[in-house]
Amino acid sequence: MRSECKSCKFYNDASNFFVNKKVISEIGLGVCRRNPPIGCGERVDGQVHSDARYGVWPLVYEDDFCGEWKRKR
């Protein structure tokens, strides 16, 4: 087993987060849930306000890799 994102316990398929699930699945896009989500501010009138309204996890490709990889069980 190669230590790439699709075989990592922190990887989640991102197709559930997008409207066009087929396209996302075909390009192999997912999210890494190794760390907590990153807070994102709200954009109003072209300005990003610093108070976080929601969080997002980093988008990764299924064949990416990093030093935090853990085998799926």
SVG drawing of the C-alpha trace seen along z (x, -y; Angstrom):
<svg xmlns="http://www.w3.org/2000/svg" viewBox="-25 -47 32 49">
<polyline fill="none" stroke="black" stroke-width="0.4" points="0.0,0.0 1.4,-3.4 1.3,-6.3 -1.0,-8.6 -4.1,-10.4 -6.7,-8.0 -5.4,-5.3 -5.1,-7.6 -7.5,-7.5 -7.7,-11.3 -8.9,-11.5 -12.5,-12.0 -13.9,-12.0 -15.0,-15.5 -17.8,-14.6 -20.4,-15.0 -19.4,-18.6 -20.0,-19.7 -22.9,-19.8 -21.2,-18.0 -20.2,-14.9 -19.1,-13.0 -16.5,-15.6 -15.1,-15.8 -14.9,-12.0 -13.2,-11.8 -10.4,-14.2 -9.9,-12.5 -10.4,-15.4 -10.8,-15.0 -10.4,-16.8 -7.8,-16.1 -9.2,-16.0 -5.9,-15.5 -6.2,-18.9 -9.2,-21.0 -10.9,-23.0 -9.4,-26.4 -11.6,-29.3 -12.8,-31.4 -14.1,-34.9 -17.1,-36.3 -16.6,-38.4 -18.7,-41.6 -18.2,-44.4 -14.9,-42.9 -13.5,-42.8 -12.8,-39.7 -13.9,-40.1 -11.6,-38.3 -14.3,-36.8 -14.6,-33.2 -18.1,-32.2 -17.3,-28.7 -14.4,-26.3 -13.0,-24.3 -10.6,-21.4 -7.7,-21.6 -8.6,-20.1 -6.1,-17.4 -5.9,-15.0 -6.2,-11.3 -2.6,-10.7 -1.1,-13.5 1.0,-12.5 2.4,-14.1 4.3,-13.2 1.1,-12.7 -0.2,-9.6 -1.9,-6.9 -3.2,-3.6 -7.0,-3.3 -8.5,-0.5"/>
</svg>
